[in-house]
Amino acid sequence: VQLQASGGGLVQPGGSLRLSCTISGRTFSRYVMGWFRQAPGNEREFVAANNWSGTSTHYADSVKGRFTIFRDNAKPTMYLQMNSLKPEDTAVYYCAAAPRTFSTTTTSDYDYWGQGTLVTVSS
């Protein structure tokens, strides 16, 4: 399974970005897809995840109401729409895939990882 993340960049506080993650090599619908992030000096942390049908979704408390995870199983691509961005959202964002039915927030459940894409929120 190969994952390719894109869409990062520099944005002002209060702005928006949409990250994308394409998956190849396996049936997309069999995987829970998640986003994680890692800021300098911090451990990697969970951001959001959902299963193929969107019936099992989790968000970190710090992003609830601002970020939305969704996927297009036909492409297949996963997205993270990030609104009302804050400086504390600055991090390298990673997409990941877990061979599970229901979404999970646990890093070790994810078997496949894409390269990171840097998001910088600064004025």
LOBARO-413360 format. One record per atom (N, C-alpha, C, CB): residue number from 1; residue in one letter; chain; atom name; y, x, z. Coordinates in Angstrom, 2 decimals, padded with zeros to 5 digits, m for minus. Glycine has a CB too. Layout:
residues N
> NUM,a,A,CA,Y,X,Z;
...
END
This chain:
residues 123
> 1,v,A,N,m001.17,000.85,000.00;
> 1,v,A,CA,000.00,000.00,000.00;
> 1,v,A,C,001.23,000.89,000.00;
> 1,v,A,CB,000.00,m000.97,001.22;
> 2,q,A,N,002.14,000.60,m000.90;
> 2,q,A,CA,003.40,001.34,m000.96;
> 2,q,A,C,004.56,000.38,m000.72;
> 2,q,A,CB,003.56,002.08,m002.32;
> 3,l,A,N,005.46,000.81,000.13;
> 3,l,A,CA,006.64,000.02,000.44;
> 3,l,A,C,007.88,000.80,000.04;
> 3,l,A,CB,006.68,m000.35,001.93;
> 4,q,A,N,008.84,000.11,m000.54;
> 4,q,A,CA,010.08,000.75,m000.97;
> 4,q,A,C,011.25,m000.07,m000.47;
> 4,q,A,CB,010.13,000.90,m002.52;
> 5,a,A,N,012.01,000.51,000.46;
> 5,a,A,CA,013.17,m000.17,001.02;
> 5,a,A,C,014.44,000.29,000.32;
> 5,a,A,CB,013.28,000.10,002.53;
> 6,s,A,N,015.40,m000.62,000.22;
> 6,s,A,CA,016.68,m000.30,m000.41;
> 6,s,A,C,017.75,m001.25,000.11;
> 6,s,A,CB,016.58,m000.38,m001.96;
> 7,g,A,N,019.00,m000.93,m000.22;
> 7,g,A,CA,020.09,m001.84,000.11;
> 7,g,A,C,021.01,m001.38,001.22;
> 7,g,A,CB,019.54,m003.13,000.48;
> 8,g,A,N,020.70,m000.27,001.84;
> 8,g,A,CA,021.56,000.23,002.91;
> 8,g,A,C,022.89,000.72,002.37;
> 8,g,A,CB,020.86,001.33,003.66;
> 9,g,A,N,023.81,000.97,003.29;
> 9,g,A,CA,025.12,001.48,002.89;
> 9,g,A,C,026.09,001.42,004.04;
> 9,g,A,CB,025.66,000.70,001.71;
> 10,l,A,N,027.35,001.63,003.70;
> 10,l,A,CA,028.44,001.59,004.67;
> 10,l,A,C,029.13,000.23,004.59;
> 10,l,A,CB,029.46,002.75,004.42;
> 11,v,A,N,029.31,m000.39,005.73;
> 11,v,A,CA,029.96,m001.70,005.78;
> 11,v,A,C,030.85,m001.77,007.02;
> 11,v,A,CB,028.90,m002.84,005.80;
> 12,q,A,N,031.92,m002.50,006.92;
> 12,q,A,CA,032.82,m002.65,008.06;
> 12,q,A,C,032.25,m003.65,009.06;
> 12,q,A,CB,034.21,m003.11,007.58;
> 13,p,A,N,032.64,m003.53,010.31;
> 13,p,A,CA,032.21,m004.53,011.31;
> 13,p,A,C,032.57,m005.94,010.86;
> 13,p,A,CB,032.87,m004.24,012.68;
> 14,g,A,N,031.62,m006.85,011.06;
> 14,g,A,CA,031.79,m008.21,010.60;
> 14,g,A,C,031.30,m008.46,009.20;
> 14,g,A,CB,033.20,m008.59,010.69;
> 15,g,A,N,030.97,m007.41,008.50;
> 15,g,A,CA,030.51,m007.54,007.12;
> 15,g,A,C,029.03,m007.86,007.02;
> 15,g,A,CB,030.81,m006.28,006.36;
> 16,s,A,N,028.55,m007.91,005.78;
> 16,s,A,CA,027.16,m008.27,005.50;
> 16,s,A,C,026.50,m007.27,004.57;
> 16,s,A,CB,027.08,m009.68,004.89;
> 17,l,A,N,025.19,m007.18,004.70;
> 17,l,A,CA,024.36,m006.40,003.79;
> 17,l,A,C,023.03,m007.12,003.64;
> 17,l,A,CB,024.16,m004.94,004.30;
> 18,r,A,N,022.38,m006.91,002.50;
> 18,r,A,CA,021.03,m007.43,002.30;
> 18,r,A,C,020.11,m006.27,001.96;
> 18,r,A,CB,021.01,m008.52,001.18;
> 19,l,A,N,019.11,m006.07,002.79;
> 19,l,A,CA,018.11,m005.05,002.54;
> 19,l,A,C,016.93,m005.67,001.79;
> 19,l,A,CB,017.64,m004.40,003.85;
> 20,s,A,N,016.31,m004.88,000.94;
> 20,s,A,CA,015.14,m005.32,000.19;
> 20,s,A,C,013.99,m004.37,000.43;
> 20,s,A,CB,015.44,m005.43,m001.32;
> 21,c,A,N,012.79,m004.90,000.36;
> 21,c,A,CA,011.58,m004.09,000.49;
> 21,c,A,C,010.54,m004.61,m000.48;
> 21,c,A,CB,011.03,m004.11,001.95;
> 22,t,A,N,010.18,m003.79,m001.44;
> 22,t,A,CA,009.13,m004.18,m002.37;
> 22,t,A,C,007.81,m003.58,m001.93;
> 22,t,A,CB,009.48,m003.73,m003.81;
> 23,i,A,N,006.74,m004.31,m002.18;
> 23,i,A,CA,005.41,m003.88,m001.78;
> 23,i,A,C,004.52,m003.85,m003.01;
> 23,i,A,CB,004.82,m004.81,m000.70;
> 24,s,A,N,003.68,m002.83,m003.10;
> 24,s,A,CA,002.74,m002.74,m004.20;
> 24,s,A,C,001.43,m002.19,m003.68;
> 24,s,A,CB,003.29,m001.86,m005.34;
> 25,g,A,N,000.36,m002.46,m004.40;
> 25,g,A,CA,m000.93,m001.90,m004.06;
> 25,g,A,C,m001.88,m002.86,m003.38;
> 25,g,A,CB,m000.74,m000.74,m003.20;
> 26,r,A,N,m001.39,m003.94,m002.83;
> 26,r,A,CA,m002.26,m004.93,m002.17;
> 26,r,A,C,m001.65,m006.32,m002.35;
> 26,r,A,CB,m002.45,m004.60,m000.66;
> 27,t,A,N,m002.43,m007.32,m001.99;
> 27,t,A,CA,m001.93,m008.68,m002.06;
> 27,t,A,C,m000.88,m008.90,m000.98;
> 27,t,A,CB,m003.08,m009.69,m001.92;
> 28,f,A,N,000.33,m009.14,m001.42;
> 28,f,A,CA,001.48,m009.28,m000.53;
> 28,f,A,C,001.27,m010.35,000.51;
> 28,f,A,CB,002.72,m009.57,m001.32;
> 29,s,A,N,000.66,m011.45,000.09;
> 29,s,A,CA,000.56,m012.59,001.00;
> 29,s,A,C,m000.39,m012.35,002.16;
> 29,s,A,CB,000.13,m013.80,000.23;
> 30,r,A,N,m001.17,m011.29,002.09;
> 30,r,A,CA,m002.11,m011.02,003.18;
> 30,r,A,C,m001.46,m010.27,004.34;
> 30,r,A,CB,m003.29,m010.21,002.67;
> 31,y,A,N,m000.21,m009.91,004.19;
> 31,y,A,CA,000.43,m009.06,005.18;
> 31,y,A,C,001.59,m009.74,005.87;
> 31,y,A,CB,000.89,m007.80,004.54;
> 32,v,A,N,001.66,m009.49,007.17;
> 32,v,A,CA,002.90,m009.73,007.89;
> 32,v,A,C,003.86,m008.60,007.52;
> 32,v,A,CB,002.67,m009.81,009.45;
> 33,m,A,N,005.08,m008.96,007.23;
> 33,m,A,CA,006.09,m007.97,006.88;
> 33,m,A,C,007.15,m007.91,007.96;
> 33,m,A,CB,006.72,m008.30,005.51;
> 34,g,A,N,007.56,m006.71,008.30;
> 34,g,A,CA,008.54,m006.55,009.35;
> 34,g,A,C,009.61,m005.53,009.02;
> 34,g,A,CB,007.86,m006.16,010.61;
> 35,w,A,N,010.70,m005.62,009.74;
> 35,w,A,CA,011.79,m004.65,009.69;
> 35,w,A,C,011.94,m004.02,011.06;
> 35,w,A,CB,013.13,m005.31,009.23;
> 36,f,A,N,012.11,m002.72,011.08;
> 36,f,A,CA,012.38,m001.96,012.28;
> 36,f,A,C,013.60,m001.09,012.02;
> 36,f,A,CB,011.15,m001.10,012.70;
> 37,r,A,N,014.19,m000.56,013.08;
> 37,r,A,CA,015.32,000.34,012.91;
> 37,r,A,C,015.29,001.43,013.96;
> 37,r,A,CB,016.64,m000.43,012.98;
> 38,q,A,N,015.93,002.54,013.61;
> 38,q,A,CA,015.99,003.67,014.53;
> 38,q,A,C,017.36,004.29,014.44;
> 38,q,A,CB,014.88,004.71,014.22;
> 39,a,A,N,018.07,004.24,015.55;
> 39,a,A,CA,019.38,004.88,015.64;
> 39,a,A,C,019.20,006.30,016.15;
> 39,a,A,CB,020.34,004.07,016.57;
> 40,p,A,N,020.15,007.20,015.87;
> 40,p,A,CA,020.04,008.58,016.33;
> 40,p,A,C,019.83,008.66,017.83;
> 40,p,A,CB,021.27,009.37,015.93;
> 41,g,A,N,018.80,009.40,018.24;
> 41,g,A,CA,018.53,009.59,019.65;
> 41,g,A,C,017.76,008.46,020.30;
> 41,g,A,CB,019.79,009.79,020.36;
> 42,n,A,N,017.46,007.42,019.52;
> 42,n,A,CA,016.75,006.26,020.07;
> 42,n,A,C,015.35,006.15,019.46;
> 42,n,A,CB,017.54,004.97,019.82;
> 43,e,A,N,014.50,005.39,020.13;
> 43,e,A,CA,013.19,005.10,019.58;
> 43,e,A,C,013.32,004.02,018.52;
> 43,e,A,CB,012.22,004.68,020.70;
> 44,r,A,N,012.30,003.97,017.66;
> 44,r,A,CA,012.26,002.90,016.65;
> 44,r,A,C,012.08,001.56,017.36;
> 44,r,A,CB,011.12,003.14,015.61;
> 45,e,A,N,012.83,000.57,016.93;
> 45,e,A,CA,012.76,m000.74,017.57;
> 45,e,A,C,012.54,m001.85,016.56;
> 45,e,A,CB,014.02,m001.00,018.38;
> 46,f,A,N,011.91,m002.89,017.01;
> 46,f,A,CA,011.64,m004.05,016.18;
> 46,f,A,C,012.93,m004.81,015.89;
> 46,f,A,CB,010.63,m004.97,016.87;
> 47,v,A,N,013.03,m005.33,014.66;
> 47,v,A,CA,014.18,m006.14,014.26;
> 47,v,A,C,013.74,m007.57,013.92;
> 47,v,A,CB,014.90,m005.50,013.06;
> 48,a,A,N,012.81,m007.71,012.97;
> 48,a,A,CA,012.39,m009.04,012.52;
> 48,a,A,C,011.07,m008.93,011.78;
> 48,a,A,CB,013.46,m009.69,011.61;
> 49,a,A,N,010.33,m010.04,011.77;
> 49,a,A,CA,009.07,m010.08,011.04;
> 49,a,A,C,008.71,m011.51,010.72;
> 49,a,A,CB,007.94,m009.41,011.85;
> 50,n,A,N,007.96,m011.67,009.62;
> 50,n,A,CA,007.38,m012.99,009.35;
> 50,n,A,C,006.10,m012.86,008.56;
> 50,n,A,CB,008.37,m013.88,008.62;
> 51,n,A,N,005.32,m013.95,008.56;
> 51,n,A,CA,004.08,m013.95,007.80;
> 51,n,A,C,004.34,m014.50,006.41;
> 51,n,A,CB,002.98,m014.77,008.51;
> 52,w,A,N,003.30,m014.59,005.59;
> 52,w,A,CA,003.51,m014.90,004.19;
> 52,w,A,C,004.08,m016.30,003.97;
> 52,w,A,CB,002.22,m014.77,003.44;
> 53,s,A,N,003.74,m017.22,004.86;
> 53,s,A,CA,004.21,m018.59,004.68;
> 53,s,A,C,005.52,m018.86,005.37;
> 53,s,A,CB,003.17,m019.56,005.18;
> 54,g,A,N,005.99,m017.91,006.18;
> 54,g,A,CA,007.22,m018.11,006.92;
> 54,g,A,C,007.06,m018.99,008.14;
> 54,g,A,CB,008.23,m018.70,006.02;
> 55,t,A,N,005.81,m019.32,008.48;
> 55,t,A,CA,005.57,m020.20,009.62;
> 55,t,A,C,005.50,m019.43,010.95;
> 55,t,A,CB,004.28,m020.97,009.41;
> 56,s,A,N,005.46,m018.14,010.87;
> 56,s,A,CA,005.41,m017.31,012.08;
> 56,s,A,C,006.46,m016.22,011.93;
> 56,s,A,CB,003.97,m016.69,012.30;
> 57,t,A,N,007.56,m016.37,012.64;
> 57,t,A,CA,008.71,m015.47,012.50;
> 57,t,A,C,009.20,m015.03,013.87;
> 57,t,A,CB,009.85,m016.15,011.71;
> 58,h,A,N,009.58,m013.78,013.97;
> 58,h,A,CA,010.15,m013.25,015.20;
> 58,h,A,C,011.43,m012.47,014.88;
> 58,h,A,CB,009.13,m012.34,015.94;
> 59,y,A,N,012.36,m012.53,015.80;
> 59,y,A,CA,013.58,m011.74,015.72;
> 59,y,A,C,013.82,m011.06,017.06;
> 59,y,A,CB,014.80,m012.62,015.33;
> 60,a,A,N,014.37,m009.86,017.02;
> 60,a,A,CA,014.84,m009.23,018.24;
> 60,a,A,C,016.03,m010.03,018.76;
> 60,a,A,CB,015.23,m007.74,018.00;
> 61,d,A,N,016.18,m010.09,020.06;
> 61,d,A,CA,017.29,m010.87,020.65;
> 61,d,A,C,018.64,m010.37,020.14;
> 61,d,A,CB,017.24,m010.79,022.19;
> 62,s,A,N,018.72,m009.08,019.90;
> 62,s,A,CA,020.00,m008.49,019.51;
> 62,s,A,C,020.47,m008.92,018.12;
> 62,s,A,CB,019.90,m006.99,019.56;
> 63,v,A,N,019.56,m009.48,017.31;
> 63,v,A,CA,019.94,m009.86,015.96;
> 63,v,A,C,019.82,m011.36,015.69;
> 63,v,A,CB,019.11,m009.12,014.97;
> 64,k,A,N,019.30,m012.10,016.64;
> 64,k,A,CA,019.13,m013.55,016.44;
> 64,k,A,C,020.46,m014.21,016.11;
> 64,k,A,CB,018.51,m014.19,017.70;
> 65,g,A,N,020.41,m015.08,015.10;
> 65,g,A,CA,021.62,m015.77,014.68;
> 65,g,A,C,022.47,m015.00,013.70;
> 65,g,A,CB,022.43,m016.11,015.86;
> 66,r,A,N,022.18,m013.72,013.52;
> 66,r,A,CA,022.96,m012.89,012.59;
> 66,r,A,C,022.10,m012.40,011.42;
> 66,r,A,CB,023.56,m011.69,013.33;
> 67,f,A,N,020.84,m012.12,011.68;
> 67,f,A,CA,019.95,m011.59,010.65;
> 67,f,A,C,018.93,m012.66,010.26;
> 67,f,A,CB,019.23,m010.30,011.15;
> 68,t,A,N,018.55,m012.65,009.00;
> 68,t,A,CA,017.52,m013.56,008.50;
> 68,t,A,C,016.53,m012.78,007.66;
> 68,t,A,CB,018.15,m014.70,007.69;
> 69,i,A,N,015.24,m012.95,007.98;
> 69,i,A,CA,014.19,m012.32,007.19;
> 69,i,A,C,013.59,m013.38,006.28;
> 69,i,A,CB,013.10,m011.67,008.10;
> 70,f,A,N,013.40,m013.04,005.03;
> 70,f,A,CA,012.75,m013.97,004.12;
> 70,f,A,C,012.07,m013.16,003.02;
> 70,f,A,CB,013.77,m014.99,003.53;
> 71,r,A,N,011.18,m013.79,002.31;
> 71,r,A,CA,010.41,m013.07,001.33;
> 71,r,A,C,010.17,m013.92,000.09;
> 71,r,A,CB,009.08,m012.62,001.92;
> 72,d,A,N,010.00,m013.24,m001.02;
> 72,d,A,CA,009.64,m013.88,m002.27;
> 72,d,A,C,008.25,m013.36,m002.62;
> 72,d,A,CB,010.68,m013.57,m003.42;
> 73,n,A,N,007.23,m014.16,m002.35;
> 73,n,A,CA,005.86,m013.70,m002.55;
> 73,n,A,C,005.53,m013.48,m004.01;
> 73,n,A,CB,004.90,m014.70,m001.96;
> 74,a,A,N,006.30,m014.05,m004.91;
> 74,a,A,CA,006.00,m013.90,m006.34;
> 74,a,A,C,006.47,m012.56,m006.88;
> 74,a,A,CB,006.64,m015.01,m007.13;
> 75,k,A,N,007.42,m011.92,m006.21;
> 75,k,A,CA,008.00,m010.70,m006.80;
> 75,k,A,C,007.18,m009.44,m006.68;
> 75,k,A,CB,009.29,m010.46,m006.20;
> 76,p,A,N,006.58,m009.06,m005.57;
> 76,p,A,CA,006.77,m009.50,m004.20;
> 76,p,A,C,007.78,m008.62,m003.45;
> 76,p,A,CB,005.45,m009.51,m003.47;
> 77,t,A,N,008.69,m009.25,m002.81;
> 77,t,A,CA,009.77,m008.54,m002.14;
> 77,t,A,C,010.13,m009.26,m000.84;
> 77,t,A,CB,011.00,m008.43,m003.05;
> 78,m,A,N,010.45,m008.46,000.14;
> 78,m,A,CA,010.92,m008.98,001.42;
> 78,m,A,C,012.39,m008.60,001.57;
> 78,m,A,CB,010.06,m008.44,002.61;
> 79,y,A,N,013.16,m009.46,002.24;
> 79,y,A,CA,014.58,m009.23,002.40;
> 79,y,A,C,014.98,m009.33,003.87;
> 79,y,A,CB,015.38,m010.22,001.56;
> 80,l,A,N,016.06,m008.66,004.19;
> 80,l,A,CA,016.70,m008.84,005.49;
> 80,l,A,C,018.18,m009.05,005.23;
> 80,l,A,CB,016.45,m007.60,006.44;
> 81,q,A,N,018.63,m010.28,005.40;
> 81,q,A,CA,020.04,m010.60,005.25;
> 81,q,A,C,020.72,m010.34,006.59;
> 81,q,A,CB,020.26,m012.08,004.79;
> 82,m,A,N,021.69,m009.45,006.59;
> 82,m,A,CA,022.36,m009.07,007.82;
> 82,m,A,C,023.82,m009.49,007.74;
> 82,m,A,CB,022.24,m007.55,008.08;
> 83,n,A,N,024.21,m010.39,008.62;
> 83,n,A,CA,025.59,m010.87,008.68;
> 83,n,A,C,026.22,m010.49,010.01;
> 83,n,A,CB,025.64,m012.40,008.49;
> 84,s,A,N,027.53,m010.58,010.06;
> 84,s,A,CA,028.28,m010.27,011.29;
> 84,s,A,C,027.84,m008.94,011.87;
> 84,s,A,CB,028.08,m011.39,012.34;
> 85,l,A,N,027.79,m007.94,011.05;
> 85,l,A,CA,027.29,m006.64,011.48;
> 85,l,A,C,028.20,m006.01,012.51;
> 85,l,A,CB,027.14,m005.71,010.29;
> 86,k,A,N,027.57,m005.29,013.43;
> 86,k,A,CA,028.27,m004.61,014.52;
> 86,k,A,C,028.00,m003.11,014.43;
> 86,k,A,CB,027.83,m005.17,015.90;
> 87,p,A,N,028.88,m002.30,015.00;
> 87,p,A,CA,028.63,m000.85,015.00;
> 87,p,A,C,027.27,m000.49,015.60;
> 87,p,A,CB,029.73,m000.13,015.76;
> 88,e,A,N,026.82,m001.26,016.58;
> 88,e,A,CA,025.52,m000.96,017.20;
> 88,e,A,C,024.33,m001.29,016.31;
> 88,e,A,CB,025.40,m001.72,018.49;
> 89,d,A,N,024.58,m001.89,015.15;
> 89,d,A,CA,023.52,m002.11,014.17;
> 89,d,A,C,023.28,m000.88,013.31;
> 89,d,A,CB,023.85,m003.31,013.29;
> 90,t,A,N,024.12,000.12,013.46;
> 90,t,A,CA,023.97,001.34,012.69;
> 90,t,A,C,022.64,002.01,013.00;
> 90,t,A,CB,025.13,002.30,012.98;
> 91,a,A,N,021.86,002.25,011.96;
> 91,a,A,CA,020.53,002.83,012.13;
> 91,a,A,C,019.90,003.03,010.77;
> 91,a,A,CB,019.63,001.93,013.03;
> 92,v,A,N,018.78,003.75,010.78;
> 92,v,A,CA,017.91,003.77,009.61;
> 92,v,A,C,016.96,002.59,009.74;
> 92,v,A,CB,017.14,005.14,009.48;
> 93,y,A,N,016.89,001.77,008.72;
> 93,y,A,CA,016.06,000.57,008.73;
> 93,y,A,C,014.80,000.84,007.91;
> 93,y,A,CB,016.83,m000.65,008.17;
> 94,y,A,N,013.66,000.43,008.49;
> 94,y,A,CA,012.36,000.63,007.86;
> 94,y,A,C,011.67,m000.71,007.65;
> 94,y,A,CB,011.48,001.56,008.70;
> 95,c,A,N,011.02,m000.87,006.52;
> 95,c,A,CA,010.16,m002.03,006.35;
> 95,c,A,C,008.71,m001.60,006.58;
> 95,c,A,CB,010.33,m002.66,004.92;
> 96,a,A,N,007.90,m002.55,007.00;
> 96,a,A,CA,006.52,m002.24,007.35;
> 96,a,A,C,005.63,m003.44,007.07;
> 96,a,A,CB,006.41,m001.82,008.82;
> 97,a,A,N,004.33,m003.18,006.93;
> 97,a,A,CA,003.36,m004.23,006.64;
> 97,a,A,C,002.20,m004.15,007.62;
> 97,a,A,CB,002.86,m004.12,005.19;
> 98,a,A,N,001.79,m005.31,008.11;
> 98,a,A,CA,000.68,m005.40,009.05;
> 98,a,A,C,m000.36,m006.38,008.51;
> 98,a,A,CB,001.18,m005.84,010.47;
> 99,p,A,N,m001.63,m005.99,008.48;
> 99,p,A,CA,m002.69,m006.88,007.97;
> 99,p,A,C,m003.05,m007.94,009.00;
> 99,p,A,CB,m003.94,m006.07,007.59;
> 100,r,A,N,m002.15,m008.89,009.19;
> 100,r,A,CA,m002.33,m009.91,010.21;
> 100,r,A,C,m001.93,m011.27,009.66;
> 100,r,A,CB,m001.50,m009.58,011.47;
> 101,t,A,N,m002.35,m012.30,010.37;
> 101,t,A,CA,m002.01,m013.66,009.97;
> 101,t,A,C,m000.70,m014.12,010.58;
> 101,t,A,CB,m003.12,m014.62,010.36;
> 102,f,A,N,m000.47,m013.74,011.83;
> 102,f,A,CA,000.73,m014.15,012.53;
> 102,f,A,C,001.62,m012.94,012.78;
> 102,f,A,CB,000.38,m014.86,013.86;
> 103,s,A,N,002.93,m013.15,012.74;
> 103,s,A,CA,003.86,m012.04,012.85;
> 103,s,A,C,003.74,m011.36,014.20;
> 103,s,A,CB,005.29,m012.50,012.62;
> 104,t,A,N,004.12,m010.10,014.25;
> 104,t,A,CA,003.99,m009.30,015.45;
> 104,t,A,C,005.21,m008.41,015.61;
> 104,t,A,CB,002.72,m008.46,015.41;
> 105,t,A,N,005.59,m008.16,016.86;
> 105,t,A,CA,006.73,m007.29,017.14;
> 105,t,A,C,006.29,m005.89,017.53;
> 105,t,A,CB,007.58,m007.89,018.26;
> 106,t,A,N,004.99,m005.64,017.57;
> 106,t,A,CA,004.44,m004.39,018.06;
> 106,t,A,C,004.35,m003.35,016.95;
> 106,t,A,CB,003.07,m004.61,018.67;
> 107,t,A,N,005.01,m002.24,017.14;
> 107,t,A,CA,005.07,m001.20,016.12;
> 107,t,A,C,003.68,m000.75,015.69;
> 107,t,A,CB,005.87,m000.01,016.64;
> 108,s,A,N,002.78,m000.58,016.64;
> 108,s,A,CA,001.46,m000.04,016.33;
> 108,s,A,C,000.59,m001.01,015.52;
> 108,s,A,CB,000.75,000.33,017.61;
> 109,d,A,N,001.01,m002.27,015.40;
> 109,d,A,CA,000.26,m003.23,014.58;
> 109,d,A,C,000.50,m003.02,013.09;
> 109,d,A,CB,000.64,m004.65,014.97;
> 110,y,A,N,001.51,m002.27,012.75;
> 110,y,A,CA,001.90,m002.09,011.35;
> 110,y,A,C,001.25,m000.82,010.81;
> 110,y,A,CB,003.45,m002.02,011.21;
> 111,d,A,N,000.48,m001.01,009.75;
> 111,d,A,CA,m000.27,000.09,009.17;
> 111,d,A,C,000.50,000.85,008.08;
> 111,d,A,CB,m001.56,m000.42,008.61;
> 112,y,A,N,001.42,000.17,007.45;
> 112,y,A,CA,002.10,000.75,006.29;
> 112,y,A,C,003.62,000.70,006.51;
> 112,y,A,CB,001.71,000.02,004.98;
> 113,w,A,N,004.25,001.80,006.12;
> 113,w,A,CA,005.69,001.94,006.33;
> 113,w,A,C,006.35,002.45,005.07;
> 113,w,A,CB,005.98,002.88,007.52;
> 114,g,A,N,007.54,001.94,004.82;
> 114,g,A,CA,008.34,002.46,003.73;
> 114,g,A,C,009.27,003.54,004.25;
> 114,g,A,CB,009.13,001.35,003.05;
> 115,q,A,N,009.95,004.21,003.32;
> 115,q,A,CA,010.96,005.16,003.74;
> 115,q,A,C,012.16,004.38,004.26;
> 115,q,A,CB,011.37,006.10,002.57;
> 116,g,A,N,012.97,004.97,005.05;
> 116,g,A,CA,014.09,004.26,005.64;
> 116,g,A,C,015.27,004.15,004.70;
> 116,g,A,CB,014.51,004.94,006.88;
> 117,t,A,N,016.13,003.20,005.00;
> 117,t,A,CA,017.40,003.05,004.31;
> 117,t,A,C,018.49,002.98,005.37;
> 117,t,A,CB,017.42,001.78,003.37;
> 118,l,A,N,019.53,003.79,005.20;
> 118,l,A,CA,020.54,003.94,006.23;
> 118,l,A,C,021.59,002.84,006.14;
> 118,l,A,CB,021.21,005.31,006.13;
> 119,v,A,N,021.84,002.21,007.27;
> 119,v,A,CA,022.91,001.23,007.40;
> 119,v,A,C,023.93,001.78,008.39;
> 119,v,A,CB,022.35,m000.18,007.87;
> 120,t,A,N,025.17,001.88,007.94;
> 120,t,A,CA,026.24,002.37,008.79;
> 120,t,A,C,027.31,001.30,008.89;
> 120,t,A,CB,026.83,003.70,008.25;
> 121,v,A,N,027.60,000.89,010.11;
> 121,v,A,CA,028.63,m000.12,010.33;
> 121,v,A,C,029.81,000.56,011.03;
> 121,v,A,CB,028.07,m001.33,011.19;
> 122,s,A,N,030.88,000.70,010.30;
> 122,s,A,CA,032.01,001.45,010.82;
> 122,s,A,C,033.28,001.06,010.08;
> 122,s,A,CB,031.77,002.96,010.71;
> 123,s,A,N,034.40,001.11,010.79;
> 123,s,A,CA,035.68,000.85,010.15;
> 123,s,A,C,036.33,002.14,009.69;
> 123,s,A,CB,036.61,000.09,011.09;
END
